[in-house]
Amino acid sequence: MNWETNRKHLGEIKSGKSVNFTFIYLGIPNIKGVKVGCGSCTTASLINNVLRVKYTPGSFPKHLSLKGQKEQKVTKSITVTYETGDTETLYFTANLIK
């Protein structure tokens, strides 16, 4: 593994509230690019071996609210491409609350 961790759990996040967090890169291969799985809710930039991520969830799903559900687990991914052509996927999870 080229990262300090390849998974992060962000805990409870309210709809529309941004959370900033990082992944620390420890590996030797140079990174060619980073692509977030959800371009509308997640941004990521690599600066000095630190991948800085901002996650802003959208509104809580209405169909779940109508069922009385007040929380939804979400999982998002970030794909890292190395100059060698290899890829690695980082994941983060959160509990989206109303």
N, CA, C and O of each residue as an XYZ file, in Angstrom:
392
protein
N       0.848     -1.180      0.000
C       0.000      0.000      0.000
C       0.893      1.242      0.000
O       1.865      1.326      0.751
N       0.550      2.181     -0.838
C       1.334      3.402     -1.002
C       0.846      4.569     -0.144
O       1.408      5.663     -0.200
N      -0.193      4.334      0.643
C      -0.809      5.403      1.429
C      -0.812      5.035      2.907
O      -0.790      3.857      3.263
N      -0.840      6.041      3.757
C      -0.930      5.813      5.200
C      -2.148      4.945      5.521
O      -2.083      4.055      6.370
N      -3.235      5.210      4.844
C      -4.439      4.380      4.883
C      -5.153      4.560      3.550
O      -5.024      5.608      2.916
N      -5.904      3.551      3.118
C      -6.655      3.711      1.877
C      -8.161      3.844      2.128
O      -8.960      3.857      1.192
N      -8.533      3.944      3.416
C      -9.940      4.123      3.795
C     -10.048      5.112      4.947
O      -9.234      5.113      5.870
N     -11.080      5.956      4.868
C     -11.361      6.907      5.949
C     -12.856      6.867      6.230
O     -13.670      6.771      5.312
N     -13.205      6.940      7.507
C     -14.611      7.083      7.888
C     -14.776      8.470      8.489
O     -14.085      8.825      9.444
N     -15.687      9.251      7.933
C     -15.841     10.650      8.319
C     -16.864     10.862      9.431
O     -17.020     11.979      9.925
N     -17.559      9.801      9.827
C     -18.569      9.945     10.873
C     -19.862     10.520     10.319
O     -20.184     10.329      9.147
N     -20.603     11.227     11.173
C     -21.883     11.807     10.759
C     -21.663     13.167     10.107
O     -20.919     14.009     10.610
N     -22.340     13.357      8.966
C     -22.251     14.618      8.234
C     -23.667     15.043      7.867
O     -24.455     14.244      7.361
N     -23.981     16.306      8.127
C     -25.288     16.841      7.732
C     -25.283     17.167      6.244
O     -24.261     17.576      5.693
N     -26.419     16.984      5.607
C     -26.572     17.319      4.195
C     -26.138     18.755      3.946
O     -26.518     19.666      4.682
N     -25.331     18.951      2.894
C     -24.905     20.287      2.512
C     -23.714     20.841      3.273
O     -23.192     21.895      2.908
N     -23.271     20.158      4.322
C     -22.136     20.644      5.111
C     -20.838     20.019      4.597
O     -20.747     18.800      4.456
N     -19.838     20.853      4.318
C     -18.562     20.372      3.778
C     -17.659     19.809      4.866
O     -17.662     20.268      6.008
N     -16.887     18.800      4.474
C     -15.887     18.201      5.352
C     -14.577     18.136      4.569
O     -14.548     17.678      3.427
N     -13.495     18.600      5.195
C     -12.165     18.528      4.602
C     -11.356     17.471      5.338
O     -11.406     17.383      6.565
N     -10.607     16.665      4.579
C      -9.753     15.642      5.188
C      -8.622     15.320      4.225
O      -8.614     15.795      3.090
N      -7.665     14.511      4.677
C      -6.500     14.216      3.854
C      -6.180     12.727      3.836
O      -6.533     11.982      4.750
N      -5.499     12.318      2.766
C      -4.829     11.029      2.663
C      -3.343     11.352      2.492
O      -2.987     12.215      1.690
N      -2.480     10.671      3.235
C      -1.043     10.906      3.175
C      -0.390      9.846      2.285
O      -0.548      8.647      2.515
N       0.352     10.305      1.256
C       1.018      9.415      0.319
C       2.404      9.049      0.836
O       3.193      9.927      1.185
N       2.702      7.746      0.886
C       3.977      7.252      1.395
C       4.813      6.550      0.338
O       5.970      6.216      0.591
N       4.257      6.325     -0.821
C       4.866      5.474     -1.834
C       5.970      6.116     -2.646
O       6.242      7.313     -2.553
N       6.592      5.267     -3.444
C       7.688      5.695     -4.299
C       7.227      6.063     -5.708
O       7.726      7.049     -6.251
N       6.300      5.324     -6.335
C       5.944      5.695     -7.710
C       5.352      7.114     -7.748
O       4.570      7.503     -6.881
N       5.749      7.867     -8.772
C       5.185      9.206     -8.929
C       3.721      9.109     -9.343
O       3.333      8.216    -10.097
N       2.933     10.022     -8.849
C       1.508     10.050     -9.171
C       1.305     10.860    -10.446
O       1.795     11.981    -10.578
N       0.572     10.262    -11.377
C       0.274     10.915    -12.654
C      -1.029     11.708    -12.578
O      -1.144     12.788    -13.157
N      -2.011     11.157    -11.854
C      -3.299     11.839    -11.781
C      -4.190     11.292    -10.682
O      -3.978     10.193    -10.170
N      -5.191     12.085    -10.335
C      -6.163     11.731     -9.305
C      -7.542     12.027     -9.870
O      -7.775     13.107    -10.414
N      -8.463     11.065     -9.744
C      -9.830     11.260    -10.254
C     -10.833     10.871     -9.182
O     -10.806      9.752     -8.670
N     -11.719     11.803     -8.844
C     -12.749     11.519     -7.849
C     -13.900     10.783     -8.513
O     -14.189     10.996     -9.690
N     -14.555      9.912     -7.749
C     -15.655      9.132     -8.280
C     -16.919      9.948     -8.488
O     -17.728      9.638     -9.363
N     -17.089     10.984     -7.690
C     -18.281     11.833     -7.769
C     -17.832     13.277     -7.912
O     -17.476     13.923     -6.926
N     -17.847     13.778     -9.129
C     -17.367     15.128     -9.374
C     -18.257     16.233     -8.862
O     -17.825     17.382     -8.772
N     -19.504     15.909     -8.522
C     -20.403     16.960     -8.046
C     -20.315     17.175     -6.538
O     -20.695     18.237     -6.044
N     -19.820     16.182     -5.800
C     -19.780     16.312     -4.341
C     -18.372     16.250     -3.760
O     -18.186     16.532     -2.576
N     -17.375     15.886     -4.571
C     -16.030     15.667     -4.058
C     -14.996     16.367     -4.934
O     -15.067     16.313     -6.162
N     -14.029     17.027     -4.284
C     -12.876     17.580     -4.982
C     -11.619     17.057     -4.292
O     -11.635     16.757     -3.098
N     -10.528     16.950     -5.056
C      -9.280     16.460     -4.486
C      -8.104     17.106     -5.204
O      -8.131     17.294     -6.421
N      -7.067     17.445     -4.434
C      -5.840     17.979     -5.018
C      -4.645     17.430     -4.242
O      -4.682     17.310     -3.018
N      -3.590     17.104     -4.978
C      -2.383     16.539     -4.376
C      -1.336     17.646     -4.255
O      -0.930     18.244     -5.251
N      -0.905     17.909     -3.013
C       0.112     18.914     -2.744
C       1.127     18.305     -1.784
O       0.791     17.954     -0.653
N       2.391     18.178     -2.249
C       3.478     17.655     -1.405
C       3.123     16.339     -0.716
O       3.253     16.224      0.503
N       2.681     15.362     -1.477
C       2.341     14.026     -0.970
C       1.151     13.999     -0.014
O       0.959     13.018      0.704
N       0.366     15.046      0.005
C      -0.863     15.079      0.799
C      -2.023     15.286     -0.165
O      -2.090     16.293     -0.869
N      -2.934     14.320     -0.185
C      -4.132     14.433     -1.010
C      -5.201     15.119     -0.171
O      -5.718     14.541      0.785
N      -5.527     16.347     -0.532
C      -6.525     17.132      0.196
C      -7.880     16.938     -0.475
O      -8.043     17.174     -1.672
N      -8.849     16.500      0.331
C     -10.168     16.152     -0.187
C     -11.226     17.011      0.499
O     -11.170     17.247      1.706
N     -12.184     17.471     -0.290
C     -13.344     18.194      0.242
C     -14.593     17.461     -0.230
O     -14.796     17.254     -1.427
N     -15.427     17.071      0.734
C     -16.666     16.356      0.422
C     -17.842     17.196      0.898
O     -17.909     17.580      2.066
N     -18.769     17.480     -0.015
C     -19.978     18.234      0.310
C     -21.177     17.430     -0.170
O     -21.521     17.477     -1.351
N     -21.820     16.688      0.738
C     -22.960     15.877      0.306
C     -24.145     16.746     -0.085
O     -24.337     17.844      0.438
N     -24.925     16.233     -1.008
C     -26.134     16.932     -1.420
C     -27.234     16.769     -0.381
O     -26.974     16.416      0.769
N     -28.441     17.026     -0.794
C     -29.570     16.933      0.128
C     -29.887     15.474      0.466
O     -29.596     14.563     -0.309
N     -30.477     15.281      1.617
C     -30.857     13.942      2.064
C     -31.956     13.424      1.135
O     -32.893     14.165      0.835
N     -31.868     12.178      0.672
C     -32.852     11.637     -0.271
C     -34.284     11.677      0.273
O     -34.561     11.184      1.367
N     -35.189     12.276     -0.517
C     -36.584     12.416     -0.082
C     -37.267     11.073      0.154
O     -38.047     10.929      1.095
N     -36.973     10.083     -0.704
C     -37.642      8.787     -0.558
C     -37.280      8.134      0.774
O     -38.078      7.376      1.325
N     -36.083      8.419      1.299
C     -35.704      7.871      2.602
C     -36.376      8.647      3.728
O     -36.773      8.067      4.739
N     -36.501      9.956      3.550
C     -37.197     10.774      4.547
C     -38.646     10.339      4.682
O     -39.185     10.265      5.787
N     -39.272     10.051      3.545
C     -40.674      9.637      3.567
C     -40.865      8.314      4.296
O     -41.934      8.052      4.847
N     -39.824      7.480      4.299
C     -39.882      6.205      5.012
C     -39.510      6.361      6.486
O     -39.541      5.389      7.241
N     -39.158      7.580      6.896
C     -38.792      7.820      8.287
C     -37.313      7.609      8.585
O     -36.890      7.728      9.735
N     -36.531      7.300      7.571
C     -35.102      7.085      7.769
C     -34.413      8.435      7.959
O     -34.700      9.389      7.236
N     -33.506      8.514      8.930
C     -32.821      9.776      9.235
C     -31.326      9.715      8.978
O     -30.611     10.684      9.232
N     -30.851      8.582      8.477
C     -29.419      8.410      8.238
C     -29.216      7.497      7.040
O     -29.983      6.559      6.819
N     -28.158      7.787      6.259
C     -27.814      6.937      5.125
C     -26.296      6.839      5.043
O     -25.607      7.858      5.076
N     -25.772      5.623      4.937
C     -24.337      5.428      4.777
C     -23.973      5.659      3.315
O     -24.618      5.126      2.412
N     -22.932      6.460      3.092
C     -22.453      6.702      1.742
C     -20.988      6.279      1.647
O     -20.229      6.408      2.607
N     -20.609      5.778      0.487
C     -19.232      5.399      0.209
C     -18.817      6.064     -1.093
O     -19.526      5.977     -2.095
N     -17.670      6.727     -1.078
C     -17.138      7.414     -2.262
C     -15.723      6.922     -2.527
O     -15.061      6.395     -1.633
N     -15.266      7.098     -3.762
C     -13.935      6.612     -4.130
C     -13.128      7.694     -4.843
O     -13.667      8.635     -5.425
N     -11.814      7.511     -4.769
C     -10.858      8.360     -5.482
C      -9.842      7.414     -6.131
O      -9.221      6.604     -5.442
N      -9.675      7.515     -7.438
C      -8.732      6.652     -8.141
C      -7.443      7.419     -8.410
O      -7.455      8.516     -8.969
N      -6.339      6.819     -8.000
C      -5.012      7.404     -8.191
C      -4.317      6.619     -9.292
O      -4.264      5.390     -9.244
N      -3.780      7.328    -10.288
C      -3.025      6.704    -11.364
C      -1.561      7.094    -11.215
O      -1.225      8.269    -11.066
N      -0.695      6.079    -11.258
C       0.738      6.304    -11.125
C       1.388      6.371    -12.497
O       0.816      5.910    -13.486
N       2.583      6.946    -12.555
C       3.309      7.047    -13.829
C       3.624      5.676    -14.419
O       3.869      5.559    -15.620
N       3.619      4.637    -13.580
C       3.854      3.268    -14.059
C       2.646      2.710    -14.813
O       2.742      1.674    -15.471
N       1.504      3.407    -14.712
C       0.263      2.930    -15.326
C      -0.628      2.195    -14.338
O      -1.800      1.958    -14.629
N      -0.096      1.829    -13.175
C      -0.893      1.173    -12.139
C      -1.877      2.163    -11.530
O      -1.654      3.374    -11.548
N      -2.962      1.632    -10.994
C      -3.937      2.471    -10.309
C      -4.199      1.915     -8.911
O      -3.956      0.741     -8.631
N      -4.690      2.773     -8.063
C      -5.061      2.396     -6.700
C      -6.296      3.210     -6.329
O      -6.419      4.372     -6.714
N      -7.200      2.603     -5.589
C      -8.426      3.289     -5.215
C      -8.447      3.546     -3.710
O      -8.197      2.653     -2.900
N      -8.753      4.798     -3.365
C      -8.944      5.204     -1.977
C     -10.445      5.354     -1.754
O     -11.178      5.733     -2.667
N     -10.900      5.057     -0.540
C     -12.330      5.121     -0.229
C     -12.561      5.968      1.009
O     -11.730      6.014      1.916
N     -13.713      6.640      1.031
C     -14.157      7.251      2.273
C     -15.657      7.016      2.433
O     -16.413      6.961      1.463
N     -16.049      6.880      3.683
C     -17.444      6.637      4.019
C     -17.910      7.702      5.001
O     -17.108      8.330      5.693
N     -19.213      7.888      5.043
C     -19.818      8.824      5.988
C     -21.254      8.392      6.241
O     -21.857      7.672      5.444
N     -21.778      8.838      7.350
C     -23.199      8.648      7.638
C     -23.886      9.977      7.409
O     -23.747     10.908      8.203
N     -24.625     10.060      6.323
C     -25.343     11.277      5.970
C     -26.598     11.366      6.829
O     -27.411     10.442      6.858
N     -26.747     12.497      7.532
C     -27.922     12.674      8.396
C     -28.732     13.867      7.943
O     -28.213     14.804      7.336
N     -30.041     13.812      8.257
C     -30.954     14.894      7.898
C     -30.614     16.165      8.625
O     -31.284     17.181      8.439
